[in-house]
Amino acid sequence: MGDPTVTSLEDRENVALPDSGTASAKPGPLRRLRTPRRPRLWFEILLIAVSYWTYSLIRNAVPEQKAEALRNADWIWRMEHHLGIAVEESVNHAVNSATWLIVGMNYYYATLHFIVTLTVLVWLFRHHPGRYAAARLVLFATTAVALVGYYLYPLAPPRLMNGGHFVDTVMVHQTWGSMASGDLKHMSNQYAAMPSMHIGWSLWCGLTIFTLASVPWVRILGLLYPAATLVVIVATANHFWLDAVGGVLCLLFGFTVARLWYGALPYRLPRVVPERRSLL
């Protein structure tokens, strides 16, 4: 009945084919950079390692500016009261009363931020190579603009506020859940709460999973992940609600950068691209 050599519509939409009218013309260097290409494993491992090392170095090198960070925290707290959304303290105390729950949230805060993000990157690399570079650019641009926020707007987390009644859940329950608590506090800038990259990264993961995953329950988990992260960062007193808004704005900036560079959002690019012919 059908011709077995005919490519399915899905395959044609998911694979970038060379333009026959321009295939013989050699594109310029800028055009090549802006064209989705199959990523190289060694390069991506090196890039992510160097990028995270640079991010950590810059973030922790930003002057802590404790007095200003505490003033900003007081202002944020007053603003949230004015807006009627200052419920962080109630959430913090309520969840802290359930030891098993808050201990789990401490470890969630410390680990999933990195584990889930790296897992999504690996999944994109393996199953959506044509979209990988653009999605990675979103993540990198989001993180880069967050560094600017840390420098321009130092902010103390709720648990470090002067005269505050928030519970530092890591200290109270003797768990490992924050690089800015306990013995680890000297390894990280304690006053880099705005914007929240826990929200920026988790929302990037959630949108990527929801948009590209084919299994319904996995897509639902993608939506639940940033929602659960929002509850965790508030319950552990590591962030205000408005820090989460800052994280969302940073992510919007990241998507804008990728859209301008590649001419389309990452999820609308071809899933698969041709193999590289160059050794470079």
Stockholm file with secondary structure:
# STOCKHOLM 1.0

chainA/1-280         MGDPTVTSLEDRENVALPDSGTASAKPGPLRRLRTPRRPRLWFEILLIAVSYWTYSLIRNAVPEQKAEALRNADWIWRMEHHLGIAVEESVNHAVNSATWLIVGMNYYYATLHFIVTLTVLVWLFRHHPGRYAAARLVLFATTAVALVGYYLYPLAPPRLMNGGHFVDTVMVHQTWGSMASGDLKHMSNQYAAMPSMHIGWSLWCGLTIFTLASVPWVRILGLLYPAATLVVIVATANHFWLDAVGGVLCLLFGFTVARLWYGALPYRLPRVVPERRSLL
#=GR chainA/1-280 SS CCCTTSCCHHHHHHBCCCCTTTTTSCCCHHHHHTSCCCCCHHHHHHHHHHHHHHHHHHHHHSCCCHHHHHHHHHHHHHHHHHHTCCCHHHHHHHHHTSHHHHHHHHHHHHHHHHHHHHHHHHHHHHHCHHHHHHHHHHHHHHHHHHHHHHHHSCBCCGGGCTTCCCCCHHHHHTCCCCTTSGGGGGGSCTTBCSSCHHHHHHHHHHHHHHHHCCSHHHHHHHHHHHHHHHHHHHHTTSCCHHHHHHHHHHHHHHHHHHHHHHSSCGGGSCSBCCCCCSCC
#=GC SS_cons         CCCTTSCCHHHHHHBCCCCTTTTTSCCCHHHHHTSCCCCCHHHHHHHHHHHHHHHHHHHHHSCCCHHHHHHHHHHHHHHHHHHTCCCHHHHHHHHHTSHHHHHHHHHHHHHHHHHHHHHHHHHHHHHCHHHHHHHHHHHHHHHHHHHHHHHHSCBCCGGGCTTCCCCCHHHHHTCCCCTTSGGGGGGSCTTBCSSCHHHHHHHHHHHHHHHHCCSHHHHHHHHHHHHHHHHHHHHTTSCCHHHHHHHHHHHHHHHHHHHHHHSSCGGGSCSBCCCCCSCC
//
